[in-house]
Amino acid sequence: MPRAVLIFNPAASRADPDVLRTVSRELGREGWDVDIAGTTRSGDAAEFARQAAADAVDVVAVYGGDGTAMQAVGGLVGHGIPLALIPGGTGNLLAGNLRLPRNPAAAARVIAGGRPRRIDLGRVDRPGGPQYFAVACGTGLDAELMAGTTMDAKRRWGMAAYAATLWNALPHLKSVPHRITVDGVTNEAEAATVLVANCGEIIPRVLRLKKGIALDDGVLDVMVLNARSPLEAVEVLWNLVWGGNGRGGQIWHAQGRCVTVETPNPRPVELDGDAYGTTPFTAEVIAGAVAVLVPAD
């Protein structure tokens, strides 16, 4: 009988106990044995995944957001056990980039009948150990946006909560000096935000950073956005999403396997929507680091 461990985060903004029952029921119908493990503190998801790998289960599934999924990945890298995603957070950006279903029953059927797709991960070494990201990490406006959006707001408004935080942050926007080193080549740039992306879509199907960015291309993509006023910020976002040619603001792009971002003063850093300290940071790509189950077709 195939076995799955289903890790869930009760604190995730969209967590619903009915989803656990639905997934367990659907997998049971397909002849799967399912163990459920709920996190109570940071690090639990990684430990549960590590133990699941030691027990040689067939799949580690995560019901939660991108942050919980990446914590679990920390216990899976190097073990070869596939990861399955049951979207349950605010953004679920990795699931969106992979076009995974949001419906719990459909997501469970992907576990039972899907195929593994190997994807790259970014790795950032922090004092508490290595941290991974599948979508993006960054500093500046995006990190301030994640830190400034409360869990209560995310539960109530979903992705609209980030839009409200962004609107309130725009009047205080500023670009500051950054030193960005990509595969040994250093550039000095003024930036309101520096994003190191592994996925092409920051808001799946809505906001694509740049054509050609892929989860399995073996490189990270650096997007540097320079805006000195709210008006320029709007123009930069317009250029980013719709490819405009306005004069205000700037977008600079580079690709590489290793990216270091430094600032004169510490700035907040986020990894897949969770706060992880301040600058400086170095992100390295781990090509084909983990297999994620996706629909067979």
MISE-973761 format. One record per residue: x, y, z of N, C-alpha, C in turn. Coordinates in steps of 0.2 Angstrom, whole numbers, plus 2048, in hexadecimal, padded with zeros to 3 digits. Example, Ala and Ser with C-alpha at 12.3 -4.5 7.8 and 13.67 -1.06 7.14 Angstrom:
# residues 2
((842,7E4,827),(83E,7EA,827),(842,7F0,827))
((840,7F5,823),(844,7FB,824),(840,800,827))
# end
This chain:
# residues 297
((804,7FA,800),(800,800,800),(804,806,800))
((803,80B,7FB),(807,811,7FB),(806,815,801))
((80B,819,804),(80A,81D,80A),(80C,824,808))
((808,829,80B),(809,830,80B),(809,833,812))
((80D,838,813),(80D,83C,819),(80A,843,817))
((805,845,81A),(802,84B,819),(803,850,81E))
((808,855,81D),(80A,85A,821),(805,860,820))
((803,863,826),(7FF,869,825),(800,86E,82B))
((7FF,874,829),(800,879,82D),(7FA,87C,830))
((7F8,87B,836),(7F1,87E,838),(7F1,885,838))
((7F7,889,838),(7F7,890,838),(7F6,893,831))
((7F7,88F,82C),(7F6,892,825),(7F0,895,824))
((7F0,89B,820),(7EA,89F,820),(7E4,89C,81D))
((7E5,897,819),(7DF,893,816),(7DE,88C,819))
((7E1,88A,81F),(7E1,884,821),(7D9,882,823))
((7D7,87C,821),(7D1,879,822),(7D1,872,824))
((7CF,870,82A),(7CF,869,82B),(7CB,864,826))
((7C6,867,823),(7C2,863,81E),(7C7,861,818))
((7CC,865,817),(7D0,863,811),(7D4,85D,813))
((7D7,85C,819),(7DA,856,81B),(7D6,850,81B))
((7D0,851,81D),(7CB,84B,81C),(7CA,849,815))
((7C9,84E,810),(7C8,84D,809),(7CE,84A,806))
((7D4,84C,807),(7DA,849,805),(7DB,842,807))
((7DA,841,80D),(7DB,83A,810),(7D6,835,80D))
((7CF,838,80C),(7CA,833,809),(7CC,832,802))
((7CE,837,7FE),(7CF,835,7F7),(7D5,831,7F6))
((7DA,832,7FA),(7E0,82D,7FA),(7DE,826,7FC))
((7DA,826,801),(7D8,81F,804),(7D4,81B,7FF))
((7D0,81F,7FB),(7CD,81C,7F5),(7D1,819,7F0))
((7D7,81C,7EF),(7DC,81A,7EB),(7E1,814,7EE))
((7E0,812,7F4),(7E4,80D,7F7),(7EA,810,7FA))
((7EA,816,7FC),(7F0,819,800),(7EF,819,807))
((7F4,818,80B),(7F4,819,812),(7F7,820,814))
((7F3,824,818),(7F5,82B,819),(7F6,82D,820))
((7FC,82F,822),(7FD,832,829),(7FD,839,828))
((7FA,83D,82D),(7F9,844,82E),(7FE,847,833))
((802,84C,832),(806,84F,837),(805,856,837))
((803,859,83C),(802,860,83D),(808,864,840))
((80A,86A,83D),(80F,86D,840),(80D,872,846))
((811,872,84B),(810,877,850),(815,87C,851))
((81B,87C,84E),(820,881,84E),(824,880,848))
((828,886,847),(82D,886,841),(832,880,842))
((833,87D,83C),(837,877,83C),(834,870,83C))
((82D,870,83E),(82A,86A,83E),(829,867,837))
((827,86B,832),(826,868,82C),(82C,865,829))
((832,868,82A),(838,865,828),(83A,85E,82B))
((838,85E,832),(83A,858,836),(835,852,834))
((82E,854,833),(82A,84F,831),(82C,84C,82A))
((82E,850,825),(830,84E,81F),(836,84A,81F))
((83B,84C,823),(841,848,824),(83F,841,827))
((83B,841,82C),(839,83A,82F),(835,836,829))
((831,839,825),(82D,836,820),(832,832,81B))
((837,836,81A),(83D,834,815),(840,82E,818))
((842,82E,81F),(845,828,822),(840,822,822))
((83A,823,822),(835,81E,823),(833,81B,81C))
((836,81E,816),(836,81C,80F),(82E,81D,80D))
((82B,822,80F),(824,823,80C),(824,824,805))
((81F,824,801),(81F,825,7FA),(81E,82C,7F8))
((81A,830,7FC),(819,837,7FB),(819,83B,801))
((81C,841,801),(81B,846,807),(816,84C,804))
((810,84C,807),(80C,851,804),(80B,857,809))
((80A,85D,807),(80A,863,80B),(803,867,80A))
((7FF,868,80F),(7F9,86C,80F),(7FB,872,813))
((7FC,878,80F),(7FE,87E,812),(800,883,80C))
((804,888,80E),(806,88C,809),(80D,88B,807))
((810,88F,803),(817,88E,801),(81C,88E,806))
((81B,892,80C),(820,891,811),(820,88A,814))
((81B,887,816),(81B,881,818),(81D,87C,814))
((81C,87C,80D),(81F,878,808),(826,878,808))
((829,87E,808),(830,87F,808),(834,87C,80F))
((830,87D,814),(833,87A,81A),(833,872,81A))
((82E,86F,817),(82E,868,816),(834,866,811))
((835,86A,80C),(83A,869,807),(841,868,80A))
((842,86C,80F),(848,86C,813),(84A,865,816))
((844,861,817),(845,85A,819),(845,855,813))
((844,857,80D),(843,852,808),(849,852,803))
((84D,858,803),(852,859,7FE),(857,853,7FF))
((859,850,7F9),(85E,84B,7F9),(85B,844,7FB))
((854,843,7FC),(851,83D,7FE),(84D,83A,7F8))
((84C,83D,7F3),(848,83B,7ED),(841,839,7EE))
((83E,83B,7F4),(837,83A,7F5),(833,840,7F2))
((82E,83F,7EE),(82A,844,7EB),(826,848,7F0))
((825,84F,7EE),(821,853,7F2),(81A,854,7EE))
((815,854,7F2),(80E,856,7EF),(80C,85C,7F3))
((808,860,7EF),(805,866,7F2),(7FE,866,7F2))
((7FB,868,7F8),(7F4,869,7F9),(7F3,871,7FB))
((7F2,875,7F6),(7F2,87C,7F7),(7ED,87E,7FD))
((7F0,882,802),(7ED,884,808),(7EF,88A,80B))
((7F3,88E,807),(7F6,894,80A),(7F3,89A,806))
((7F6,8A0,807),(7F3,8A6,804),(7F4,8A6,7FC))
((7FB,8A5,7FA),(7FD,8A6,7F4),(7FD,89F,7F0))
((800,89A,7F3),(801,894,7F0),(804,894,7E9))
((80A,898,7E9),(80D,89A,7E3),(810,895,7DF))
((813,890,7E3),(817,88A,7DF),(811,886,7DC))
((80C,885,7E0),(806,881,7DD),(803,884,7D7))
((803,88B,7D7),(800,88E,7D1),(805,88E,7CB))
((80B,88E,7CC),(810,88E,7C7),(810,887,7C4))
((80F,882,7C8),(80E,87B,7C5),(808,879,7C3))
((803,87E,7C3),(7FC,87D,7C1),(7F9,877,7C5))
((7FA,877,7CB),(7F7,871,7CF),(7F0,873,7D1))
((7EB,86F,7D2),(7E4,871,7D4),(7E4,873,7DB))
((7DF,878,7DC),(7DE,87A,7E3),(7D9,876,7E6))
((7D5,873,7E3),(7D0,86E,7E6),(7D3,868,7E9))
((7D2,867,7F0),(7D5,862,7F4),(7D5,85B,7F1))
((7CF,859,7EE),(7CE,853,7EC),(7D2,852,7E5))
((7D2,857,7E1),(7D6,857,7DB),(7DD,856,7DD))
((7DF,85A,7E2),(7E6,85A,7E4),(7E8,853,7E6))
((7E4,850,7EA),(7E5,849,7EC),(7E6,844,7E7))
((7E2,845,7E1),(7E2,841,7DC),(7E9,842,7D8))
((7EC,848,7D8),(7F3,848,7D6),(7F8,844,7DA))
((7F7,844,7E0),(7FB,840,7E4),(7FB,838,7E2))
((7F5,836,7E1),(7F4,82F,7DF),(7F6,82D,7D8))
((7F5,832,7D3),(7F6,830,7CC),(7FA,835,7C8))
((7FE,83A,7CC),(802,83F,7C8),(809,83C,7C6))
((80C,841,7C4),(813,83F,7C2),(818,844,7C5))
((81E,841,7C7),(823,846,7CA),(826,84B,7C5))
((827,851,7C7),(82B,856,7C3),(830,859,7C7))
((836,858,7C5),(83C,85B,7C9),(83C,862,7C8))
((83D,866,7CD),(83E,86D,7CC),(844,86F,7D0))
((847,875,7CE),(84C,878,7D2),(84A,87B,7D8))
((84E,87D,7DD),(84D,880,7E3),(852,885,7E4))
((851,88B,7E7),(856,890,7EA),(858,88E,7F1))
((85E,88F,7F3),(860,88D,7F9),(864,893,7FC))
((862,895,802),(865,89B,806),(867,898,80D))
((86E,899,80E),(870,897,814),(86F,89C,81A))
((86C,89A,81F),(86A,89F,825),(86D,89C,82B))
((86E,8A0,830),(870,89D,837),(86D,897,839))
((867,896,838),(863,890,83A),(864,88A,836))
((867,88B,830),(868,886,82B),(866,888,824))
((866,884,81F),(864,886,818),(85D,886,818))
((85B,88B,814),(854,88C,813),(853,88C,80B))
((84D,889,809),(84C,888,802),(846,88D,800))
((846,88F,7F9),(840,892,7F6),(83F,88F,7EF))
((839,88E,7ED),(837,88C,7E7),(835,891,7E2))
((832,897,7E5),(82F,89C,7E1),(834,8A2,7E1))
((836,8A5,7E6),(83A,8AB,7E6),(83C,8AD,7ED))
((842,8B0,7ED),(844,8B3,7F3),(846,8BB,7F1))
((846,8BF,7F6),(847,8C6,7F4),(848,8CA,7FA))
((84A,8D1,7F9),(84A,8D6,7FE),(848,8DC,7FB))
((845,8E0,800),(842,8E7,7FE),(83B,8E7,7FF))
((837,8E9,7FA),(830,8EA,7FA),(82D,8E4,7FB))
((82F,8DE,7F7),(82B,8D8,7F8),(82C,8D5,7FF))
((832,8D6,802),(833,8D3,809),(82F,8D7,80E))
((82E,8DE,80D),(82A,8E2,811),(823,8E1,810))
((821,8DF,80A),(81A,8DD,809),(818,8D7,80D))
((81C,8D2,80C),(81B,8CC,810),(81B,8CD,817))
((81F,8D0,81A),(820,8D1,821),(81A,8D6,824))
((817,8DA,81F),(812,8DF,822),(80B,8DD,821))
((80A,8D6,81E),(804,8D4,81D),(802,8CF,823))
((7FD,8D0,827),(7FC,8CC,82D),(7F8,8C6,82B))
((7F9,8C0,82F),(7F6,8BA,82E),(7EE,8BB,82E))
((7EC,8BF,832),(7E4,8C1,832),(7E2,8C3,82C))
((7E6,8C8,829),(7E4,8CB,823),(7E4,8C6,81D))
((7E9,8C1,81D),(7E9,8BC,818),(7E4,8B7,819))
((7E2,8B6,81F),(7DC,8B1,820),(7D6,8B4,81D))
((7D5,8BB,81E),(7CF,8BE,81C),(7CE,8C0,815))
((7D4,8C2,812),(7D4,8C5,80B),(7D8,8C1,806))
((7DC,8BC,808),(7E0,8B9,804),(7E5,8BD,800))
((7E6,8BC,7FA),(7EB,8C0,7F6),(7EA,8C8,7F6))
((7E3,8CA,7F7),(7E2,8D1,7F7),(7E5,8D4,7FD))
((7E7,8D0,803),(7EA,8D3,808),(7F1,8D6,806))
((7F4,8D3,802),(7FB,8D5,800),(7FA,8DC,7FC))
((7F5,8DC,7F8),(7F3,8E2,7F4),(7F2,8E8,7F8))
((7EF,8E7,7FE),(7ED,8EC,802),(7F4,8EF,806))
((7F8,8EA,808),(7FF,8EC,80B),(803,8F0,806))
((803,8ED,7FF),(807,8F1,7FA),(804,8F8,7F9))
((7FE,8F9,7F9),(7FB,900,7F8),(7FD,904,7FE))
((7FD,902,804),(800,906,80A),(807,907,80A))
((80B,902,807),(812,903,806),(815,908,801))
((811,909,7FC),(813,90C,7F6),(816,914,7F8))
((812,917,7FC),(814,91E,7FD),(81B,91E,801))
((81D,919,804),(824,919,807),(829,915,803))
((828,914,7FD),(82C,910,7F9),(833,914,7F7))
((838,910,7F7),(83F,914,7F6),(844,90E,7F3))
((848,910,7EF),(84D,90C,7EC),(854,90E,7F0))
((857,908,7F1),(85E,909,7F5),(863,905,7F2))
((869,907,7F3),(86F,903,7F0),(86F,8FC,7F1))
((870,8F8,7EC),(871,8F1,7ED),(878,8EE,7E9))
((87B,8EA,7EC),(881,8E6,7E8),(87E,8DF,7E7))
((87E,8DE,7E1),(87B,8D7,7DE),(880,8D4,7DA))
((882,8CE,7DD),(887,8CA,7DA),(884,8C3,7D7))
((885,8C3,7D0),(882,8BD,7CD),(887,8B9,7CA))
((889,8B3,7CC),(88E,8AE,7CA),(895,8B2,7C9))
((896,8B6,7CE),(89C,8B9,7CF),(89D,8C0,7CC))
((898,8C2,7C8),(898,8C9,7C5),(893,8CE,7C9))
((896,8D3,7CC),(893,8D8,7D0),(890,8DE,7CD))
((88A,8E0,7CE),(887,8E6,7CC),(885,8EA,7D2))
((885,8F1,7D1),(883,8F5,7D6),(87C,8F8,7D3))
((877,8F8,7D7),(870,8FA,7D5),(86C,8FD,7DA))
((868,902,7D8),(863,905,7DD),(85D,901,7DC))
((85A,8FF,7E1),(854,8FA,7E0),(84F,8FB,7E6))
((849,8FB,7E4),(843,8FA,7E9),(842,8F3,7EC))
((844,8EF,7E7),(843,8E7,7E9),(848,8E4,7E4))
((84B,8DE,7E7),(84F,8DA,7E3),(84C,8D3,7E4))
((84A,8D0,7DF),(846,8C9,7DF),(84B,8C4,7DC))
((84C,8BE,7DF),(850,8B9,7DC),(84B,8B3,7DB))
((849,8B2,7D5),(843,8AE,7D3),(845,8A7,7D1))
((841,8A2,7D3),(842,89B,7D0),(83C,89A,7CB))
((836,89D,7CD),(830,89C,7C9),(82F,8A2,7C4))
((82B,8A1,7BF),(82A,8A7,7BA),(824,8AB,7BC))
((820,8A8,7C0),(81A,8AC,7C2),(819,8AD,7C9))
((819,8B4,7CB),(819,8B6,7D2),(811,8B5,7D4))
((80D,8B7,7D0),(806,8B6,7D1),(804,8B1,7CB))
((803,8AB,7CC),(802,8A6,7C6),(7FC,8A9,7C2))
((7FD,8A9,7BB),(7F9,8AA,7B6),(7F7,8B2,7B6))
((7FA,8B6,7BB),(7F9,8BD,7BB),(7FF,8C1,7BA))
((804,8C0,7BE),(80A,8C4,7BE),(810,8BF,7BC))
((813,8C0,7B6),(818,8BC,7B4),(81E,8C1,7B4))
((824,8BE,7B7),(82A,8C3,7B7),(82D,8C4,7B0))
((82E,8BE,7AD),(832,8BF,7A7),(831,8B8,7A3))
((830,8B8,79D),(82F,8B2,799),(836,8AE,799))
((835,8A7,79A),(83B,8A3,79A),(83D,8A1,7A0))
((83B,8A4,7A6),(83C,8A2,7AC),(839,89B,7AE))
((83D,896,7B0),(83A,890,7B1),(83C,88D,7B7))
((838,888,7BA),(83A,885,7C0),(83F,880,7C0))
((841,87E,7BA),(846,879,7B8),(84B,87A,7B4))
((84D,881,7B3),(852,883,7AF),(859,883,7B2))
((85A,882,7B8),(861,882,7BB),(864,888,7BD))
((860,88E,7BC),(862,894,7BE),(85D,898,7C2))
((85F,89D,7C6),(85B,8A2,7C9),(85B,8A8,7C5))
((855,8AC,7C5),(854,8B2,7C1),(854,8B8,7C6))
((858,8BD,7C5),(858,8C3,7CA),(854,8C8,7C6))
((84F,8CB,7CA),(84C,8D1,7C7),(84D,8D7,7CC))
((850,8DC,7CA),(851,8E2,7CE),(84C,8E7,7CB))
((848,8EA,7D0),(843,8EF,7CE),(845,8F5,7D2))
((846,8FB,7CE),(848,901,7D0),(842,906,7D0))
((840,909,7D5),(83A,90E,7D5),(83B,912,7DA))
((83B,919,7D9),(83C,91E,7DE),(836,922,7E0))
((830,920,7DE),(82A,923,7E0),(824,91E,7DF))
((81E,91F,7E2),(819,91B,7E1),(817,91A,7D9))
((817,920,7D6),(816,920,7CF),(81B,91B,7CB))
((821,91C,7CC),(826,918,7C9),(825,910,7CB))
((823,90F,7D1),(821,908,7D3),(81C,905,7CF))
((816,909,7CE),(811,907,7C9),(813,906,7C2))
((818,90A,7C0),(81A,909,7B9),(81F,903,7B8))
((823,902,7BD),(827,8FC,7BD),(823,8F6,7BD))
((81D,8F5,7C1),(819,8F0,7C1),(816,8EF,7BB))
((814,8F4,7B8),(810,8F4,7B1),(815,8F1,7AC))
((81B,8F4,7AC),(820,8F1,7A7),(822,8EA,7A8))
((822,8E8,7AF),(823,8E1,7B0),(81E,8DC,7AE))
((818,8DE,7AF),(812,8DA,7AD),(810,8DA,7A6))
((810,8E0,7A3),(80E,8E1,79C),(813,8E3,797))
((81A,8E4,799),(81F,8E5,795),(81F,8EC,792))
((81D,8F1,796),(81D,8F8,793),(824,8FB,793))
((824,901,790),(82A,904,78F),(82B,90B,792))
((828,90C,798),(828,912,79B),(82F,915,79D))
((82F,91B,79F),(836,91E,7A0),(838,91D,7A8))
((832,91D,7AC),(834,91D,7B3),(835,916,7B6))
((83A,915,7BA),(83B,90F,7BD),(83F,90B,7B9))
((842,905,7BB),(846,901,7B7),(846,8FA,7BA))
((846,8F5,7B5),(847,8EE,7B7),(84D,8EB,7B4))
((851,8E8,7B8),(857,8E5,7B6),(857,8DD,7B7))
((859,8D9,7B2),(858,8D2,7B3),(85F,8CF,7B2))
((860,8C9,7B6),(866,8C5,7B5),(865,8BE,7B7))
((869,8B9,7B4),(868,8B2,7B6),(86E,8B0,7B9))
((86E,8AB,7BD),(874,8A8,7C0),(872,8A2,7C5))
((878,89E,7C6),(877,899,7CB),(878,89B,7D2))
((87B,8A1,7D3),(87D,8A3,7DA),(87C,8AB,7DA))
((878,8AD,7DF),(876,8B4,7DF),(877,8B7,7E6))
((87B,8BC,7E7),(87C,8BF,7EE),(87A,8C6,7ED))
((876,8C8,7F2),(873,8CF,7F3),(875,8D2,7F9))
((878,8D8,7F9),(87B,8DC,7FF),(878,8E3,7FE))
((877,8E6,804),(875,8EC,805),(879,8F0,80A))
((879,8F7,80A),(87D,8FA,80F),(87A,8F9,816))
((873,8F9,817),(870,8F8,81D),(86B,8F2,81C))
((86A,8EE,821),(866,8E8,821),(85F,8E9,81E))
((85D,8E5,81A),(856,8E5,817),(853,8DF,818))
((84C,8DE,819),(849,8D8,81A),(849,8D4,814))
((84A,8CD,816),(84A,8C8,810),(844,8C3,811))
((841,8C1,80B),(83C,8BC,80C),(83E,8B6,807))
((83B,8B0,809),(83C,8AA,805),(835,8A7,804))
((833,8A7,7FE),(82C,8A4,7FD),(827,8A7,802))
((827,8AE,803),(822,8B1,807),(823,8B1,80E))
((828,8AE,811),(82A,8AE,818),(830,8B2,819))
((830,8B6,81F),(836,8BA,821),(83C,8B5,823))
((842,8B7,820),(848,8B3,822),(84D,8B8,823))
((84D,8BC,829),(853,8C1,82A),(854,8C6,826))
((85A,8C9,825),(85B,8CF,821),(861,8CD,81C))
((862,8D2,818),(868,8D2,814),(86F,8D3,818))
((874,8D0,815),(875,8CD,80F),(873,8C6,80E))
((872,8C3,808),(870,8BC,807),(873,8BA,801))
((874,8B3,801),(876,8B0,7FA),(872,8AA,7F9))
((86F,8AA,7F3),(86B,8A5,7F0),(86E,8A1,7EB))
((86E,89A,7EC),(871,895,7E7),(86B,891,7E4))
((86C,88F,7DE),(867,88B,7DB),(869,884,7DC))
((864,87F,7DE),(865,878,7DF),(861,875,7D9))
((864,873,7D3),(861,871,7CE),(85D,86A,7CF))
((857,869,7CD),(854,863,7CE),(853,861,7D5))
((853,865,7DA),(853,863,7E1),(84E,85F,7E3))
((848,860,7E1),(842,85C,7E4),(83D,85A,7DE))
((83A,855,7DF),(835,853,7DA),(82E,855,7DD))
((82A,858,7D9),(823,85A,7DB),(81E,856,7D7))
((819,853,7DA),(814,850,7D6),(80F,855,7D3))
((80E,854,7CC),(80A,858,7C8),(805,854,7C4))
((800,857,7C1),(7FB,852,7BE),(7FE,84E,7B8))
((7FC,848,7B7),(7FF,844,7B2),(7FF,846,7AB))
((7F9,84A,7AA),(7F8,84D,7A3),(7FC,853,7A2))
# end
